[in-house]
Amino acid sequence: MTTLLLHGLGGSRAQPLTLFSPIVPVGEEVLALDVRAHGEDDRISGEAASFSLAALADDVAERVRASVGSSPLTVIGISMGAGIALRLALAAAASAPGALSIDRLVFVRPAFTDVPLPPNLVPFPVIGELLTRLGAVEGEREFLRTALYRQALEESPLGAEGLLEQFRSPGAAARARRLIEIPRSVAFDDSESLASITVPTAIVWAPRDPVHPVSVAELWMDELDGAASIPLPARDDGYGAYVRATRAGVGAWLGW
């Protein structure tokens, strides 16, 4: 079995590797990819459509097939990675050409819905525009003055800090396009039935997370009939406890 790990918006393959490598069983092959314009992937330009979740999923599928062929996959996606994983699962359920073979799915703190740019993702294109116009240092200073930042800080200091990290990531200004375009994408639309996904599925969620609200996890659970729910403590109640709970919950559900 191969486990495919997919990172969140503005992150890199190091994010899920750091979180989940300690619980992956010996002998399990792990494949973690940098999505377009993230990590070591230097494709920072292109048409807006090339930054949609559907296009990112197609790109991931092509690279996975080149690496592991038709090996059955456990797919674990975090935030944006959950959205990409959902696109991969919908393609597999529809037996689309080039679809991957997926046996199990874990969606960690999903953030995308069936609506372009839902309220929880609005800060990202704002950050992207500030990076483009002012650069990383001045852009962060300007963002600190916004109501978006104050609202995030009030709900979750760690969530607000995560937004500021978008200004501090390597090549943030050059890669601002990813923050502008990707949040305008949808994880699924009205023409797609998530009930078509019949493989074992789990949704991991935590309270008081402005970018990954419980309401999005609830929407996914409503649409994905029979999905397991893995609740976590809020990150602001202790990040170490949150990490341990994530590993324990995901590991127990996967039988690791």
TIDREN-304549 format. One line per field, with one value per residue (C-alpha): x negated, y negated, z negated; residue in one letter; chain. Coordinates in Angstrom, 1 decimal. Layout:
N
px <- X, ...
py <- Y, ...
pz <- Z, ...
aa <- A, ...
ch <- A, ...
//
This chain:
256
px <- 0.0, -1.1, -0.1, 0.2, -0.2, 1.1, 0.3, 2.2, 2.3, -1.0, -2.7, -4.9, -5.3, -7.1, -3.8, -2.1, -5.4, -6.2, -2.7, -2.2, -5.6, -5.8, -2.7, -3.2, -3.8, -7.2, -7.0, -4.4, -5.5, -4.9, -4.6, -4.4, -4.3, -4.7, -1.7, -2.0, -3.7, -4.5, -7.7, -10.2, -7.6, -8.6, -5.5, -4.3, -2.6, 0.0, 3.7, 6.1, 7.6, 4.3, 4.6, 8.1, 8.4, 9.4, 6.3, 4.1, 5.7, 5.0, 1.4, 1.0, 2.6, 0.2, -2.8, -1.5, -0.9, -4.5, -5.8, -3.8, -1.7, 1.7, 0.7, 3.8, 3.6, 4.4, 4.8, 4.4, 5.0, 4.7, 6.9, 6.2, 4.8, 8.2, 9.8, 7.4, 7.9, 11.7, 11.2, 9.0, 11.7, 14.5, 12.4, 11.8, 15.5, 16.4, 13.7, 12.4, 9.4, 6.2, 8.0, 6.0, 6.8, 7.9, 8.7, 9.1, 9.4, 8.6, 9.7, 7.9, 9.6, 11.2, 11.6, 13.0, 16.7, 19.0, 18.8, 15.9, 14.1, 16.2, 15.9, 13.2, 10.9, 11.3, 8.1, 5.9, 6.5, 6.2, 2.8, 1.9, 2.8, 0.8, -2.2, -2.0, -1.6, -3.7, -6.0, -6.3, -7.4, -5.1, -2.3, -2.3, -2.3, 0.7, 2.5, 2.1, 4.3, 7.2, 10.4, 9.8, 6.7, 8.4, 11.3, 9.0, 7.0, 10.1, 11.2, 7.8, 4.3, 2.7, 5.1, 4.1, 0.5, 1.0, 2.3, -0.8, -3.0, -1.8, -3.9, -7.0, -7.1, -10.0, -9.4, -6.0, -5.7, -6.7, -4.2, -1.3, 0.7, 1.4, 3.2, 5.2, 6.4, 6.7, 9.2, 11.6, 11.8, 14.4, 14.0, 17.1, 20.1, 23.9, 23.4, 21.3, 22.6, 20.2, 22.3, 20.5, 17.4, 17.9, 14.4, 13.9, 13.6, 12.8, 13.0, 10.8, 11.9, 11.2, 13.2, 12.2, 10.4, 11.2, 9.8, 11.2, 14.5, 16.6, 19.4, 17.2, 16.5, 20.2, 21.0, 18.5, 19.9, 23.5, 22.4, 20.2, 22.7, 21.1, 17.9, 16.2, 15.8, 12.5, 12.8, 9.7, 9.1, 8.7, 5.1, 5.2, 5.8, 2.4, 0.7, -1.2, 2.1, 3.7, 0.8, 1.0, 4.8, 4.4, 1.9, 3.9, 7.2, 5.9, 3.7, 6.5, 8.9, 6.4, 5.4, 1.9
py <- 0.0, -3.6, -6.6, -9.9, -13.0, -16.4, -19.7, -22.9, -26.3, -28.1, -25.0, -22.2, -18.5, -19.0, -19.8, -16.4, -14.6, -16.2, -15.6, -12.0, -10.3, -9.3, -7.1, -5.6, -1.8, -0.3, 0.9, -1.6, -3.6, -7.3, -9.8, -13.5, -16.0, -19.8, -21.1, -23.7, -26.9, -25.4, -24.0, -23.1, -23.3, -26.5, -26.7, -30.1, -31.4, -30.2, -30.6, -31.0, -27.6, -25.9, -26.9, -25.3, -22.3, -20.2, -21.1, -20.6, -17.2, -16.2, -17.3, -15.3, -12.2, -12.3, -12.6, -9.8, -7.5, -8.2, -7.4, -4.4, -3.3, -1.8, -1.0, -1.3, -4.5, -5.8, -9.6, -12.1, -15.7, -18.8, -21.8, -22.6, -19.1, -17.8, -19.6, -18.1, -14.6, -15.1, -15.9, -12.7, -10.7, -12.0, -11.1, -7.6, -7.2, -8.2, -5.9, -8.9, -8.3, -8.4, -8.2, -6.9, -3.7, -5.0, -2.7, -5.1, -8.9, -11.1, -14.8, -16.9, -20.3, -20.8, -24.5, -24.5, -24.1, -24.2, -28.0, -30.0, -32.0, -31.1, -33.6, -31.5, -31.8, -35.5, -36.5, -34.6, -36.7, -39.8, -38.6, -37.7, -41.2, -42.8, -40.6, -41.6, -45.3, -45.8, -42.8, -40.6, -43.0, -46.0, -43.7, -42.0, -45.4, -46.4, -43.2, -43.6, -46.7, -44.9, -43.7, -40.3, -39.9, -41.2, -38.9, -35.9, -36.9, -37.2, -33.7, -32.0, -33.5, -30.5, -30.8, -34.5, -33.5, -31.0, -33.8, -35.9, -32.9, -33.4, -36.6, -34.8, -31.6, -31.3, -33.3, -34.6, -37.6, -35.7, -33.0, -35.3, -34.0, -30.8, -32.8, -34.8, -32.0, -28.8, -30.0, -30.9, -27.2, -24.8, -21.3, -20.1, -21.5, -20.9, -18.4, -16.1, -13.7, -13.1, -10.0, -8.4, -8.1, -4.8, -4.1, -4.4, -8.1, -10.1, -13.9, -15.5, -18.8, -21.1, -24.0, -27.7, -27.6, -30.6, -29.1, -25.6, -26.2, -23.3, -24.3, -23.2, -19.8, -19.4, -20.2, -17.5, -15.0, -15.7, -15.2, -12.2, -9.8, -7.5, -9.4, -9.0, -12.0, -12.6, -15.6, -17.3, -19.8, -23.4, -24.3, -27.3, -25.0, -23.5, -22.8, -19.7, -18.1, -19.0, -17.2, -14.2, -14.0, -14.2, -11.4, -9.3, -9.8, -9.3, -6.4, -4.6, -5.0, -3.7, -0.8, -2.1
pz <- 0.0, 0.7, -1.3, 0.6, -1.5, -0.2, -1.9, -2.5, -0.8, -1.0, -2.6, -1.2, -1.3, -4.6, -6.4, -6.1, -6.3, -9.7, -11.0, -9.9, -9.3, -13.0, -12.7, -9.2, -9.5, -8.6, -5.0, -3.9, -0.9, -1.4, 1.5, 0.6, 3.4, 3.7, 5.4, 8.2, 7.0, 3.6, 2.0, 4.7, 7.6, 9.5, 11.8, 10.4, 13.5, 15.9, 16.7, 13.8, 14.6, 14.0, 10.3, 9.8, 7.5, 10.5, 12.5, 9.4, 8.9, 12.5, 12.1, 8.9, 10.5, 13.4, 11.1, 8.8, 11.8, 13.0, 9.5, 8.2, 11.2, 10.3, 6.6, 4.3, 2.3, -1.1, -0.5, -3.4, -2.5, -4.7, -4.0, -0.3, -0.1, -1.3, 1.6, 4.1, 2.5, 2.9, 6.6, 7.0, 5.3, 7.5, 10.6, 9.2, 8.5, 12.0, 13.5, 15.3, 17.7, 15.7, 12.3, 9.4, 7.4, 4.0, 1.1, -1.8, -2.3, -5.2, -4.8, -7.5, -8.3, -4.9, -3.9, -0.4, 0.5, 3.5, 3.5, 5.0, 2.4, -0.7, -3.6, -5.4, -2.4, -1.8, -3.6, -1.1, 2.1, -0.1, -1.2, 2.3, 3.6, 0.8, 1.6, 5.2, 4.5, 1.5, 1.0, -2.0, -4.7, -3.9, -2.9, -6.3, -8.0, -6.0, -6.6, -10.4, -10.1, -8.4, -9.9, -8.4, -10.6, -13.7, -13.3, -12.8, -15.9, -18.0, -17.1, -17.1, -17.7, -16.0, -13.1, -12.7, -12.9, -10.1, -7.9, -8.7, -7.7, -4.2, -4.1, -5.5, -3.3, -0.8, 2.3, 0.9, 3.2, 6.4, 5.5, 4.6, 7.6, 5.7, 2.9, 5.4, 7.7, 5.7, 3.1, 6.0, 6.8, 5.6, 4.2, 5.8, 7.6, 8.0, 10.8, 8.7, 6.1, 3.3, 2.5, 5.5, 3.3, 1.6, 0.2, -3.6, -4.4, -7.5, -8.2, -10.8, -12.3, -15.1, -16.7, -16.7, -13.4, -11.2, -8.0, -8.6, -10.3, -11.6, -9.2, -6.3, -7.9, -8.6, -4.9, -3.8, -6.3, -5.1, -1.5, -2.1, -3.5, -6.2, -6.6, -10.0, -12.1, -13.9, -16.3, -17.6, -20.4, -19.3, -18.3, -20.7, -23.6, -23.2, -19.9, -21.2, -22.3, -18.9, -17.1, -19.3, -18.9, -15.1, -14.9, -17.4, -15.6, -12.1, -13.1, -14.9, -12.1, -9.5, -11.8, -12.1
aa <- M, T, T, L, L, L, H, G, L, G, G, S, R, A, Q, P, L, T, L, F, S, P, I, V, P, V, G, E, E, V, L, A, L, D, V, R, A, H, G, E, D, D, R, I, S, G, E, A, A, S, F, S, L, A, A, L, A, D, D, V, A, E, R, V, R, A, S, V, G, S, S, P, L, T, V, I, G, I, S, M, G, A, G, I, A, L, R, L, A, L, A, A, A, A, S, A, P, G, A, L, S, I, D, R, L, V, F, V, R, P, A, F, T, D, V, P, L, P, P, N, L, V, P, F, P, V, I, G, E, L, L, T, R, L, G, A, V, E, G, E, R, E, F, L, R, T, A, L, Y, R, Q, A, L, E, E, S, P, L, G, A, E, G, L, L, E, Q, F, R, S, P, G, A, A, A, R, A, R, R, L, I, E, I, P, R, S, V, A, F, D, D, S, E, S, L, A, S, I, T, V, P, T, A, I, V, W, A, P, R, D, P, V, H, P, V, S, V, A, E, L, W, M, D, E, L, D, G, A, A, S, I, P, L, P, A, R, D, D, G, Y, G, A, Y, V, R, A, T, R, A, G, V, G, A, W, L, G, W
ch <- A, A, A, A, A, A, A, A, A, A, A, A, A, A, A, A, A, A, A, A, A, A, A, A, A, A, A, A, A, A, A, A, A, A, A, A, A, A, A, A, A, A, A, A, A, A, A, A, A, A, A, A, A, A, A, A, A, A, A, A, A, A, A, A, A, A, A, A, A, A, A, A, A, A, A, A, A, A, A, A, A, A, A, A, A, A, A, A, A, A, A, A, A, A, A, A, A, A, A, A, A, A, A, A, A, A, A, A, A, A, A, A, A, A, A, A, A, A, A, A, A, A, A, A, A, A, A, A, A, A, A, A, A, A, A, A, A, A, A, A, A, A, A, A, A, A, A, A, A, A, A, A, A, A, A, A, A, A, A, A, A, A, A, A, A, A, A, A, A, A, A, A, A, A, A, A, A, A, A, A, A, A, A, A, A, A, A, A, A, A, A, A, A, A, A, A, A, A, A, A, A, A, A, A, A, A, A, A, A, A, A, A, A, A, A, A, A, A, A, A, A, A, A, A, A, A, A, A, A, A, A, A, A, A, A, A, A, A, A, A, A, A, A, A, A, A, A, A, A, A, A, A, A, A, A, A
//
